[in-house]
């Protein structure tokens, strides 16, 4: 039996011009439902939600890392020491956020 491949959008991570954060940009629109994403982060208990609006969410991971996750397919990751650490956090955040896509796909249409 084949294991269903998990959806993972393409993205790239780069250091912002002011070198205060790493920026994560996606190659395609994710069309995320922010209230569902918020609930997924609350349920995961891996992140503390510092701020939430229908367009932007600020998360805290551990003692230092701060993630700004926006509906416009962008993330900013602050207070990390390397690009590798930023990529690991981006991957973890995406795993939680993308669960909402599979939930929406399973819901019956009108």
C-alpha positions in Angstrom: 0.0 0.0 0.0 1.4 3.4 -1.0 1.7 6.1 1.6 -0.1 9.3 0.7 2.5 12.0 -0.1 2.1 15.0 2.1 1.7 18.4 0.3 4.6 20.7 0.8 4.8 24.0 -1.1 8.0 25.3 -2.5 9.6 28.2 -0.6 12.9 29.9 -0.1 14.5 31.4 3.0 16.8 34.4 2.9 18.2 36.9 5.3 16.3 40.2 5.3 18.2 43.3 4.1 18.4 44.7 7.7 19.7 41.3 8.9 17.2 41.3 11.8 15.1 38.3 10.5 14.9 35.6 7.9 12.2 35.9 5.3 10.3 32.9 4.0 8.5 33.3 0.6 6.4 30.7 -1.2 6.4 30.1 -4.9 2.6 29.7 -5.0 -0.5 30.9 -3.2 -1.5 28.8 -0.2 -5.0 30.0 0.2 -5.1 29.5 3.9 -8.1 30.1 6.1 -6.5 32.0 9.0 -9.2 31.1 11.6 -8.5 27.5 10.9 -4.8 28.0 11.0 -5.1 29.7 14.3 -7.0 26.7 15.7 -4.4 24.3 14.3 -1.6 26.3 16.2 -3.7 26.3 19.4 -4.3 22.6 19.1 -0.6 21.8 18.4 0.5 23.5 21.7 3.9 23.9 20.1 3.6 27.6 19.6 2.2 30.5 21.6 0.1 32.9 19.7 1.2 36.4 20.6 -1.0 38.3 18.1 -3.8 37.2 15.8 -5.8 39.1 13.1 -7.5 37.6 10.0 -4.4 38.6 8.0 -1.4 38.1 10.3 -0.4 36.0 13.2 2.7 36.3 15.4 3.9 33.1 17.1 6.5 32.4 19.7 8.5 29.2 19.5 10.6 28.2 22.5 12.3 31.0 24.5 13.6 33.1 21.6 12.2 32.5 18.1 9.4 34.7 16.9 7.5 33.9 13.7 5.2 36.4 11.8 3.0 34.3 9.6 0.8 36.3 7.2 -2.0 35.4 4.8 0.0 36.9 1.9 2.2 33.8 1.8 5.1 35.2 3.8 6.8 34.4 7.0 9.4 36.3 9.0 11.5 34.4 11.5 13.3 36.5 14.2 15.8 35.7 16.9 17.4 32.6 15.3 21.1 32.1 14.9 21.3 30.6 11.4 19.5 30.0 8.1 19.3 26.3 9.0 17.5 27.1 12.2 15.1 29.4 10.3 14.4 26.6 7.7 13.7 24.1 10.5 11.2 26.5 12.1 9.6 27.3 8.7 9.2 23.5 8.1 7.6 23.0 11.5 5.2 26.0 11.1 4.2 24.8 7.7 3.4 21.3 9.0 0.9 22.7 11.4 -0.6 25.3 9.0 -1.0 22.9 6.1 -3.0 20.5 8.2 -5.9 22.9 7.6 -5.7 22.4 3.9 -6.2 18.6 4.2 -9.1 19.2 6.7 -10.8 21.6 4.2 -10.3 19.1 1.4 -12.1 16.4 3.4 -15.1 18.5 4.1 -18.1 17.9 1.8 -18.8 20.7 -0.6 -22.1 22.6 -0.9 
